[in-house]
């Protein structure tokens, strides 16, 4: 729910004005066909900054600006900010089929999927665009639009310059990253509230990693939906956050509904919200949350972006994630500062702080932009939980190609520890794993080439197995793991060729 008062014209903070000037200077210096990515923490005023850039660009370049968003709330928020500073703009949503009135506007705000559909029908749907601004640029859905604006400058803005798909790094499409103020500096300067962090050890055994690299919703529901985790959540809330306006993030809908039931029985004012709610119900609940003192809102996957409620005093992460972007998005919902709010509470029930470090910690975003694989690998392997061994879940389309019963019989950590206990070399676990992968492929493959296709489809599964092995031996350098993967795949191909060529 958006407060109109937030969009009255206002003077930019000094760091915001500096950022506007620096970004425009970069665009002017590098000319056309230059794409810039800009990073600024949640709460730093990205919308205010790129709205001012839009106004300046239209005045000084004489060309139009296209702003891309992935959620309608962000489109509306941006439109109101532009109106407040005198920039004529039009939102292109599903109801806008044609643009006969486009000469009346200098700026267009478009939902990415809607615009893509229009451009497929007419690649000149919007004309004279000189600058494309991409809000929440870490999402990959925007890439499909870039082909239509090769002669324009593209400015991506995000709090976390890491692609939502590690196979499609942001440095493929952006020439340079400009890093804005850090979280710590924004806190020190009085622009953001500081986080007082409370962590509770939780047993995450049973979580499984899906094909997107994060923990699956189904395994998270199993872990967080049980009675003991509900009791731990209630205990943490009552120890730290009673009588504060609280936002609880969950991984699954069933868990969130159970949270609502648990807190309601204790007499707390709590509501549940997820993406299945109608727009009216969502607005009603957010209005209730805004106006109700000490309200608790338990949610699933809907309030991480496009939601701004400065009165939130406590954030509870009732879930685990392997996404640094999601981690920052969730915590950032509590960082808005008010005259009587300098600090907010963060309760972590997913070992996320152990995995990623404190929210205020310095992050080398240039390293993340230039070497995303290395950056993520270091954070997720060196700081990852040691309290559980996450299993990899095969995507459905791969399960049909391979003998999953055979794959499920092998547990790397168990095999490794058994070998060591019997005085054998731990390296034999890799050999046994290779034999297991071979058998699972051999049982389903029609011939050698079919076997190679199955092997290729299993690369993430193989990678997960070998990462478990490197953790067992406490040796996980990048070069060693690369050697291990290459050797493993070569030997597996040789074994498939020797046994399937003869059939």
Helices and strands as residue ranges (DSSP letters): G 4-7, H 14-30, E 35-39, H 46-61, E 64-69, H 72-84, E 89-92, G 102-104, E 107-111, H 112-121, E 129-135, G 140-142, H 143-146, G 147-149, E 153-158, G 170-172, E 176-179, H 183-188, E 194-199, E 208-209, H 217-224, H 227-240, E 246-250, H 253-265, E 270-274, H 279-291, E 296-300, E 314-317, H 324-332, E 343-348, H 352-356, H 365-370, H 372-382, E 391-392, H 396-399, H 404-408, H 412-421, H 428-442, H 448-457, H 459-472, H 478-500
